[in-house]
Amino acid sequence: MLVIGWQERVDLPLLGLTNLKAKIDTGARTSALHATDIVEFERNAAPWVRFHTRFDDDAHDTDVECPIHDRRQITNTSGVPETRIVIRTKFRISTHLWKIDLSLTERTEMKFRMIVGRTAMRRHSILVDPCKRNLTTPTRPKRPKEKS
């Protein structure tokens, strides 16, 4: 059983995104990723999407291109249903790696640019401790205090 906190650092290696601060949200069904400037296009007769994403730790926008997996009606945080593009990609938390679906949406005003919903965690033996955070993130050794 993998025990995680309500906030964790995760990777989306196929998208080239690492060490992302994500909220583990068992109240959300679908996972969501911050995306702006979303542009749909075709590549080899298949639907693809290009978008920008930015995380608080990044100094710049990251451009991402990937195939479109689906379109779904998803209820946003205000309770309003909206149609979103959904991509399927690899997700890593700690040493565990599996595929997840991510809806693309503007999350600029949200504290967390990525939400990991319960569907992404289903069938992966995960326990969420709501009192803890960053349980899977290696801790950095504390620097000794300088003597004055």
C-alpha positions in Angstrom: 0.0 0.0 0.0 1.3 3.4 -1.0 0.5 6.1 1.6 0.4 9.6 0.2 -0.5 13.0 1.5 -3.1 15.5 0.3 -0.3 17.3 -1.6 2.5 15.5 -3.5 5.2 16.0 -6.1 4.4 14.1 -9.3 5.9 13.6 -12.8 4.3 13.4 -16.2 7.3 12.0 -18.0 5.8 11.6 -21.5 5.0 15.3 -21.4 8.4 16.3 -20.1 6.9 17.6 -16.8 8.6 16.7 -13.6 8.3 17.6 -9.9 4.9 19.1 -10.2 3.0 20.2 -7.1 -0.3 18.4 -7.2 -3.3 18.3 -5.0 -4.6 14.8 -4.3 -8.3 15.3 -4.5 -10.5 12.3 -3.7 -13.6 14.5 -4.1 -12.7 15.0 -7.8 -13.5 12.2 -10.2 -11.3 13.4 -13.1 -7.7 14.6 -12.8 -7.0 18.1 -14.3 -3.9 19.8 -15.7 -3.4 23.6 -16.1 -3.4 24.5 -19.8 -3.6 27.7 -21.8 -3.4 28.6 -25.5 -5.1 25.2 -26.3 -4.9 24.5 -30.0 -6.3 21.4 -31.7 -4.6 20.1 -34.9 -4.2 16.9 -36.9 -1.1 14.7 -37.1 -1.1 11.6 -39.2 -4.9 11.9 -39.5 -5.3 11.8 -35.7 -6.5 14.6 -33.4 -3.8 16.2 -31.4 -3.6 19.2 -29.0 -0.9 21.8 -28.3 -1.0 23.8 -25.1 1.1 25.8 -22.7 1.4 24.9 -19.1 3.1 26.7 -16.2 3.8 25.6 -12.6 4.7 27.9 -9.7 8.3 26.4 -9.7 8.8 27.0 -13.4 10.3 30.3 -14.7 8.7 29.8 -18.1 5.8 28.3 -19.9 6.2 24.7 -21.2 4.8 23.9 -24.6 3.3 20.4 -24.8 1.9 18.4 -27.8 0.1 15.1 -27.4 -2.8 13.1 -28.9 -6.3 13.8 -27.8 -7.8 10.8 -26.0 -11.3 12.0 -25.5 -13.7 14.9 -24.8 -15.8 14.8 -21.7 -18.4 16.9 -19.8 -16.7 17.7 -16.5 -18.2 19.7 -13.7 -15.8 22.5 -12.8 -15.1 23.8 -9.2 -18.0 26.2 -9.5 -20.4 23.3 -10.3 -20.8 24.3 -14.0 -20.4 21.5 -16.5 -18.0 22.1 -19.4 -16.6 20.1 -22.3 -12.9 19.5 -21.9 -10.2 17.8 -24.0 -8.8 14.8 -22.2 -5.3 13.4 -22.8 -3.9 10.1 -21.6 -0.3 10.0 -20.4 2.0 8.4 -17.9 1.9 9.5 -14.3 4.6 8.9 -11.7 4.3 9.3 -7.9 7.2 8.0 -5.8 8.5 4.9 -7.7 5.0 4.0 -9.1 4.2 4.7 -12.8 0.9 4.2 -14.6 -1.4 5.8 -17.2 -3.9 8.4 -16.3 -6.5 10.6 -18.0 -6.1 14.4 -17.6 -8.6 17.0 -18.6 -7.1 20.3 -19.8 -8.4 23.5 -18.2 -7.3 27.0 -17.2 -6.2 26.9 -13.6 -4.3 30.2 -13.4 -6.2 31.4 -10.4 -6.1 28.0 -8.5 -3.5 27.3 -5.9 -2.7 23.9 -7.5 -2.1 23.7 -11.2 -2.7 19.9 -11.2 -5.5 17.9 -9.4 -5.2 14.1 -9.1 -8.7 12.7 -8.9 -9.9 9.5 -7.5 -10.2 7.7 -10.9 -6.4 8.1 -11.4 -5.8 6.4 -8.1 -8.3 3.6 -8.4 -6.8 0.0 -8.5 -3.4 1.2 -7.4 -3.5 0.4 -3.6 -3.2 4.1 -2.5 -4.2 5.5 0.9 -4.5 9.2 1.2 -3.6 10.7 4.6 -5.4 14.1 4.7 -3.3 15.3 7.6 0.0 14.9 5.7 1.7 16.2 2.6 4.7 15.3 0.5 5.0 11.9 2.0 6.5 10.6 -1.3 8.9 13.4 -1.8 12.5 12.7 -0.7 13.4 15.2 2.1 16.4 17.3 1.6 18.9 17.3 4.4 18.7 20.5 6.4 21.7 22.8 6.1 23.5 23.3 9.4 23.1 26.8 10.8 26.1 29.0 10.7 27.5 30.1 14.0 27.9 33.8 14.4 
